[in-house]
Structures are given as C-alpha cells and as structure tokens.
Amino acid sequence: MSEAAKSLTLFLAGDVMLGRGIDQVLPHPSHPALHEPYLTDARGYVALAERANGPLPRKAGFSYVWGEALDELERMAPDFRIINLETSITESEDYCQGKDIHYRMNPKNIGCLRAAGIDFCSLANNHILDWGCAGHLETLETLKKAGVKSSGAGRNIEEASAPAVLEAKDKRRVILFSFGAGSSGIPSNWAASRDKPGVNRLEALSERAVQAIAEKVRGVNQTGIVLVSLHWGSNWGYGISREEREFAHGLIDYAGVDLIHGHSSHHVKGLEVYKGKLVLYGCGDFLNDYEGIGGYEVFRGDLGLMYFASLDPVTEKLNSLSMIPTQIKRFRVNRASRGDALWLRETLNRESREFGAYVESGDNNVLRLGWSQ
C-alpha cells in the first residue's frame, strides 16, 4: 500500500467569517443594518474593500469567495475539510447588545459552504451567538439540514460538548471536539449549561480542564483520529504563553488528542509537532471582510494558509504537513505571490523555531513542515 493510501489527509483552515460585508455580495444578502460603533450598514464594508482593491460583484455565485482555494482543494483531494465558522447563519434580529461586532449570514447563502465541500465547522467561538439564542439555534439547524457537521455549540451543554464524527469510505474516522477559551473573547454568559443553549466554553486552560476533556475522549465508543478545535487567545500577537503550550501538551499526553486545530488570531502563528502530534497554535483568518480597514498591518492579516495535514491512521501521528499560502483580496481567497509566500515562510520559521519545527519552500510556493524527531 502506498504512503498516500495509508494516510488520512485533512484540510484545516482558521477563521471563516462569511457574515457582514461578505454576506452582502452573496446571492441572498441579509438586511444590512449593523449595531456597531464603527459602521451601521454592512454595505459599508463592501465600500471599504472596493476603495482598497477595486469593484466587487453583487449577488456573486456561492463559489466566488473561495476563489483559487477551490482548485487547490480539488488538487489536494483531502479526505475531510475542516474550518472554524465564525458567523451566525440566521435571519434573527436579536443582536447581542453586550458586543460591538456582530456577524450574520443569511441561511439562504448556505450554498457557500456547500460550494467548498466543507465537512465540519467548529462553532465554539466568540461570534456564534452574535444574534442571540434564536440565531444560534437557527445556525445549528441550517448546518444540519445542509449536511455539514459541527461541534462546540448546542441546545445544552450535553450537545455543545459532544464530538462530531467524520467517517471516510474505508471506515477511517476523525472524532472532532470543539472548545472556546474565555481568552478569545467569548462572554461567560454564552457558556452552555444543562438547560441553556450556548458554547462549549473553557473558563481556564487548566489541568482540571485537561482531565475533563480526557474523560470526554474516553467516553467516545468509536476509534479514530481525535482532533480538538480550539478557539483561544487574542486576535493579534505572535506570543504563545507557557499556559497555552502546557495545555496543548496535556491534551496530547493525558487526553489522547492527536491534532490541535487552534484559531482566534487574525494572522498565522507558530506551530509544533509534539510527540508526533501536530499543534497549530493559530491558523489565522482564511476569509474575512477586513479589506480597507487600517491597523495591525505588520501582522499581514490578509495572508493565510491552507493546511493539509497527512496523518497515519494506525499510529495517529503526523506524516506530513503541506501549507498553501493565500491572500484575501476582493472578498475571495487567492494564491499568494511568491514574495508573500516567502514572508509567511520566514514568519513561521521565526515563530516555530523554539518548538523544533521549521518550514521549507517547495514547488509552486507550497510550504512544507519539518521537525526534529
């Protein structure tokens, strides 16, 4: 059997923010009214992007926003496609008054996720309840009807903490848990409880939390690759705290987790291979409506990566990681230029060196991860 045949390949992306400005260029835009201190009309974000990079289409096809990523997904042919969906999918008008930013996509635009063949959405983040419990529940129902699996949010804590299971045709499985840390800005009152909808929120990155997650993993009566999708940390900054690293290692050492899919930062962060298991500390934004908004340019939040992780389903360890550099421009995902790909390579090398990981350039600007065994 070839190495490729023995491997299970996952496509992993960071934050996908399909609401607000992006929703306005899709076939069924939501009502544009916003309740933000910055703008009161979602079409204002379209105008900012057009001022920066030129005209945008209106009522674009569902595949438009994925741009050149669709060609790469077809070429790489991953077994499963996994994202952090940081948008409510709802027509609810009950916005969260304790927050300044609210992301919403019209449920009629669910074809956008279908166009990219998304298999799984992590929902334990700080935007999934932007439009209240009604919006949250409509999001869950819309994803379910579309055949897109999710975890990290639910009608109660039992649902919110339950994993999703993806099964390939040859019976190889991925078991996906999602958690959101308070450090990512998830309000404490968004936490699901026994009789309240909400997210699977971690109050702290503690040893106690690791033990609780270990119990959840042990309670799954199926075998497979165990993935934890984790929304943690601030939006900007490369730093990875000792607490975060110890928590990631604890999930691998004591909870039997095989891959950690970290997100929340609006830019890519360092990565690590610990005991053969991949830790993505921050995948960055894969798609957003930030074009034309000033600030934090040093982090190059317009640049992202398509992560393709190949894992051995027997040892459950990482075989290889290929990363395709991307750039958000005109509300779509484009292949990054050679110069930008080199910038990403050097950034990853700088931030991952202390973890014994390094990145090399391959053909067509593809980046490949190496690590000390």
N, C-alpha and C positions, 0 to 999 in steps of 0.2 A: 504494500500500500504506500502511495506517495506521501510526502510530508504534508502537502496541501490537503490530501484526502483525510489524513488523520487529524487535521486541525479544525477548530471551530473558530470562525472569524466574525468578530463583532465590529460594527461601525458605531463609534461613540462621538457624540457632539455635545458641546456645552449648552449654554442658554439659547433657546429659540423663542423669540419674542414676536409673535405674529399679530399682536394687537396694535391699537392706536394708529400710527401712520401707515404701517404695512397693511392692516385691515382695510384702510381706505383705498388702496389700489387693487384689491382683490374683487372678484365679481359681485360680492354682496356686502358692501361696506356697512358697518354699524352706524347708528346715529353718532355724529362726530363730536357731540358735546363732551367736554372734559371738565374735571373738577381739580385742576392743578393750579398752583401759584404762577407757573411759567406760561402755559397756554391753556385756553379754554375751548379749543377746537382742534380735533385730531388732524384736520387737513393742514394745520399749521406746520406739522412735522413733515408733511409732503412738500410744502413750500420751502422749508429749510433745506431739505435734501436736493430739491431742484436748483436752489440757489448755489449749492455747493458743486453739484455734478451733472446738471442738465435735466431735461424733461423726463418725467416718469409717465408710464402708461396709466390709464384708468380702466377699471374692470379687466385687469390683466388675467390671463389664464392661471389656473391653480399652480402650474409648474413654474411660472415666471420667477418667483422669489428664490427658487432653488438653483436657478442658473446652471452654471457648469458643474455644480455638485452632482447633478443627475447623471452626467456622463461618467464621472468618477465612481459613483455607486454602481453603475452598470458594469464598468470595467473591473472593479474590485470584487463585485458579487459577494458581499458579506452574507453570512447566514442570518444575522439579525441587525436591525437598525434601531439605535437607542439614542434618545435625546432627553434633555431637561426642558419641558414645556413650561415656559414662564409667562403664561397668558391664560386668563379665563376664557372659556368658549361659551358665550351666553348672550342673551338679549336683556338680562336683568339691568335695571336702572338703580339698584340698591347699592351704591358705591360705598366703600369703606371710608367713613369720614375721619378716621384716625390716621390716614395715609395721604401723602401728596401725589402719588403716582398710581394710576390705575390702567391695567392692560386688559383689553377685551377684544375678542374676535367673534364675529357673527357665526353662529353654528352652521349657517348655510355655506360657510367657507371651509368646512371640514375637509372638503376635497383637496385642500392644500396639503394636509398631512398624508392623504392617500396618494397624492401625486409623487411624493418622495418615498412611498412604501414604508413609512415609519411603523415599526412593530411595537414600540414601547415608549411611553412618556413617563418620566419621573415628575411627580406633582408636589413633592414636599418642599415648597419654596415660598418666597415672600410676595408672590403675585396671584396665586391660585384662588385666593378669597378676596381679590380686589373688588369684586362686585357682589359681596355678601354670600350668605349660605345658599340662597337661591341660585346665584351664579355658579357657585361651587358644585352644587348638585347637578345643574344642567351640564356643566363641563364633564362630569363623570358619565352621565347618561349619553352625551354626544359621542364621547370616545368609545363607549361600549357599543353603541349602535354602528359605529364605523369600523369595529373590529380591531381597534387599537388598544392594547393592554396598558395598564398603568398601575402604579403603587405609590404610596406615600400620602394619600388623601382618601377620605371615605366618609360614610354616613355616621360612623362612630369609630372609636379607637381600634376596635377589632378589625374593621375593614381597612382603616388607614395604615395599620401596622402589618397587614398581610402582604406576602410577596406575590408578584406575578410570576408566571411560569411560561417560558417560551420553549417550544419543542420543535426540533428540526425533523425532517422526514425520516432520518435514520435514528430517531429517538434520542439524539443528544439534546440535553436540556440546559437552559440557563434559568436560574432562580434569582429574581430581582427584588431586592428590598430598597426602599427609599426613606431617607431621613432628612429632616431640615434642622439645622442648628440655630439657636437664638442669635448667634453671632452674624448670621446672614440677614438679619432684619425681620425675621418672622415674628409678628406680635405674639406675646404669650397667650392672649385670648383666642388665638387661632388654633391652639392645640386641640386635637380631637379628644373626646372623653367617652365614657361608657354610653352616654345618651346624647352626645353632641357631635355634629359633623365638624370636620377640621383636618388638620395635617398631622403627620407623624413627627412631632417636634421633639428635639433633644434639648433639654434645659442646659445641659453641660456635656462637654466631651470628657467624661469621667470613666473611671474603672467600673463604676456601677452600671453605666450605660453600656459598656462593652459586655458585661455579664448578661444584661437584659437582652442584648442583640444575640449573644451566643445561645441563649435559651430559645429565642425565636428561630434561629437557624436549625438547632437540634430538633425543633418541633415540626420541621418540614418532612413529610414522609415520602419525599422523592429525592433522587440523587441528581447531581449536575453541577455545573459551574455556578458558584454563588457570587453574585455581584451586589455591591452596595453602592447606590447612587446617593451622593451626599452633598447637600447644599449648605455650604459653610463659609465663614469668613466674610471680609468686607469686599466691596466692589473693586477697589483699587489698591495696588501694592503687591510686591512680589514675596513679601515675607511669609514664611511658613513657621508657625510657632512650634515650640517643643511640645506643647499640649496637642496640637494637631497631628504631629508626626507620631507621638506615642499612641494616640487614639487609633490612627491608621494601622500601626504595627500591632496593637492589641486586637483589632478586628481580625487580622490575619492569624496571629498566634493563638488566640483563645476562642474566636467565634467561627473559625473555619472559612473566612471570606477569601475569595480567590482574586477579586479585582475591585478596586475602589475608583468610582467614577465621580470625581469631585468637580464642583462648579459653584458659581456665585461671582467670582472675579470677572470683570468685563474684558479681561485680557488673559492670555495663556500664562500659566505659572510652571514652576519646576515639576519634574516627575521623578519617580523612583521605581526600581524593581527590588522588592524586599522579599528574600527567601523564595525568589522565583515568581512572585506575585506583583502585578502592576498596580502602582498607585499614581493616579492622575490627580494632583493636588488642585488644579484649576484648569478647566478646559477652555475658558474664555467664552465670549459670545460668538455664536455661529451665525445668528441673524437677528438684527435689531433695526430700529428706526432712528439711530443717533446721528446720521449724517447731517453736517451743518451745525451741530451743537459743539461749542467750544469747550476747552478744558481737558486736562489729562492727556494731551496729545503725545506726551513722552511714552505712554504705555502702548500706543498704537492699537487701540481697541477696535479699529476697523479690520485688523488682521486676526485670522483664526486658523484652526486646524481641523481637518477631518482625520480622526484617529481610527486606524484599522488594526485592531489587536487580534493576533492569531494565538489561540491557546490550545494546549494539548488536553483533550477531554479525559485522558486517563490520569495524568499527573496533576492536571488542573493548573499547570504553570504556563507562563508566557513563553511562546515560541519566538514571536517577533512582533514589533510594532512599527507600522508604516504611517507616516503623517503627511497629508497633502495640504500645503499652505493655501489659504483662501483670503479673499478680501471682500468685505461688504461694500458694494457701490451700486447706487441706483436701486436700493432695496432688493438686491439679489446677491447670491453667492457667486463670486468669480474666482478663477485661479489667480493666485498672487503672482506678481512679477518675480523675476529672478532676484532682484535686489531685496525685495520684501521677504522672499523665502530665506535668503541668507541672514537677514535681520532676525527672523524667527529662530533660525538655527543657532545663531550666536547667543540670543536671549535664553533659549532652552539650555544651552551648554553652560552659560554663566550661572543659571539658577539651579541646575541639576547636578553640577559637579560635586558638591559636598555629599551627595547621595550615591556617588559612584556610577552615575549614568552620564552618557554623552550621546550627541546626535551628529550624524554624518549625512551629507548630501548624496543623493542618488540621481538616476536619470529623471529628466523632466521635473526637476526641483522637488522630487519626493524626498522627505526626510526619514531617516531610519535610526531607530534607537539601539544603542549598545550599552552594556552594563557589565560591571565586574561581577563575576560569579561568586 
